[in-house]
Amino acid sequence: MEYSHSDAELLRQPIGYWSWAAHKAVVTRTRAALAEIGTTQPQWWVLAQLADSPKPRDEVSGLLRNYLDTGQENMDWEINRTIALGWVTEDEKGRLALTPEGRAFHKKVAVLQERLWAERHAGISDEEYLITLKVLQRFIHNTGGSAWHH
């Protein structure tokens, strides 16, 4: 791969720009691939949360609403959409569970997500990836920000 600048020039590049550009590229690619098979990224998050066991709606929504600033209203809409599509059921106590169709679709999307992971990580060692995440977390810490992921 050819880089945009020399090493000396890269040292002077703004992290805000490059982290934003990476975010935009990864999220855009992921969402386009998911759209090709008929789902959204938040719907995938719902399916992934329910893959191992049913969970209360509030727990699923509470965890996922902060992902990429999705928000409570949008996350509730996405959960309702997974129910309307027949991938998820909700019982009278508000517990969400995958339907057989949802379980099959989850497996299909999981295969796609594995392919996207490999695509993103091509030419990047585990050590480089680990360092990158630690550096990004240090930037967040140093600027007084907060970030989390389950």
NORJO-V901093 format. One record per helix or strand of 2 or more residues. SS is the DSSP state (H for helix, E for strand). FROM is the first residue (numbers start at 1). LEN is the number of residues. If there is no record, write none. Layout:
BEGIN
<<SS/FROM/LEN> <SS/FROM/LEN>>
END
This chain:
BEGIN
<<H/7/4> <H/15/22> <H/41/10> <E/55/2> <H/57/8> <H/67/3> <H/72/13> <E/88/3> <E/95/4> <H/100/22> <H/126/17>>
END
